[in-house]
Amino acid sequence: MSNLSQLIKNEFIKLHHYKSTWAMYIIIAVLLIGVAVITNFVANQSMIIDATFQSELVQAYQSMGLEIPAYDMWAFMADNISLISFITIFIIVAAAKIISNEYKWGTIKLLLIRPAGRGTVLTSKYITVLLFAAVLILYTIILSMIIGLIFFGVDTWNPTIVDNLGSGYTEISIIASIGKDVLFSLVPLIIVATLSFMIAILFKGSAMAIAASIVVFIAAPIITMMVSRYEIAKYLLTAHLDLQSIFAGSPLIEGTAPGFSITVLIVYYIAFMVVGWLTFKKRDVAGN
Amino acid sequence: MTEIALELKNVSKRIKNKEIIKEVSFQIKQGEVFGFVGPNGAGKTTTIRMMVGLMKITEGDIHIVGKSIQTDYSEAIREVGAIVENPEMYPFLTGRKNLEQFARMVPGTTKERIEEVVQLVGLKKVINDRVGGYSLGMRQRLGIAQALLHKPSILILDEPTNGLDPSGMKEIRQYIRTLAEKENVSVIVSSHLLSEIELMCDRIGVIKNGSLIAVEDVEKNRKLGDTDMSEFIISVSNAQTAKAHLDSLDESLFVEMADETTLKTAMKREQIPAVLKELLNNNINVYEVQAAKGTLEDKFFDLIGENVIE
């Protein structure tokens, strides 16, 4: 098992020698600072909620007799959790490249003629992709905390917010709300990263993997709408990626229950893994 | 000492019903340098890929120090160091970082071993430079360093002299001989040029259209050539009269007419002056006397034939 950790270390070293990896860290930082600057100067920062667009939420606050909190570090953090969509695209690229680069450089041969075995090599790459996603998400959260603190200060260390958890509006801790958002964004991230990983194995290249996975990720609602009149639409991966809406009771396909969605996602996930692993283990490594 | 380092047993490879390798069998002893020669497309690289487990074996088996590459992969591959085709490395890492990557993949490879190997292949000066800037010769050496890191019993080098200049080739040849003699490592080198590897091998296997058609003991051939008579080719103005004169000169001479102006002879080196004197004294002009080198080369061409890729 120590062999696996050594392989993961190798993958991390390689990953952090790419300029594109550092570009990801820099882009996230630039975006966070940009959002902070714009929010600071342009937006009405006395309010965490826009009364015009979120009147329902404002009513919820009023009916509970709660004061709408000021825009502070927590609000900034909660806003920027949506950057995980951005990170998802980075991870799609990383998942494809971690496979395709070895073929491109021909180093796949040197990687496979070691005692570790093909399964372990592939596992180390997959784990590296997931760990990299975790690193990027933590980086985003910590950086948005710091930037939020600098730009907006902090009101209270135990903040609460009113949110809809699928069963009407209730008052919950912001930290819990952020945690919930992160968990819900992790689902599509892991699924499309695995898809990208599998396609990269099948084609030994990154172009197809990146393109297909990004389309699935970004155009999921459109794809689902296009086929929604057919019965088969409810078995489509794209109909189940937005678990948050499904839990909140507004799925893309009428009547999709959370349990069904989770089952479909698990089936797709297992299929991607099995196809990827079997292909990688069985295939002859010949001259490109 | 005579232990078998690598053994191929009736190895066949079929891809889409086309037989690429046909029942190839041979053995390599420890400390032996084995040359693997054949024209392009004969199946050298395919055979090597099967030896290192990059390709599945359709039929037969390959044993490395007694362990099957099919059923005992980890144990078998631990004994192998290889460069398959080009010495490919991570271009954005330095030579040392590359070696560290490969060291982590085989447990028990130490920092000292990396230094030792770098010293051995003579890359000390450039080991901290990025591999992207290496010349082909440097990359070839780094490839050998990578293959030697985990102290394998068998070194497999696919076309190790490909793209090297003559002095680079000579150096690689010397490394390989040193490794075989001092560290008792078995080495398999493949090439499509016999002349490139003839000088470093103990035995040479010739492969054509996926079959091993001959295994030549090169060392023996060379020794025979030293003690016995050698073959010389003499260009003369009139081969027919020249042959007649030489036949009557010395019974131990073997003279054969190749064409109107060329004689093929077998004789001892000391006999050459007498032969020339005889010819010139009889008004036969001699334009060239040439030692017919490498009977092996002829043999190779006889075996391979003209149409190399079928």
Interface residues (C-beta under 8 A of the other chain):
Chain A: S2 N3 Q6 L7 K9 N10 I13 K14 H17 Y18 W105 G106 T107 K109 L110 L111 L112 I113 R114 P115 A116 G117 K282 D284 V285 A286 G287
Chain B: I15 T45 R49 V52 G53 L54 M55 K56 Y73 S74 E75 I77 R78 V80 A82 V84 E85 N86 E88 M89 Y90 P91 F92 L93 K97 Q101 F102 R104 M105 V106 P107 Q146
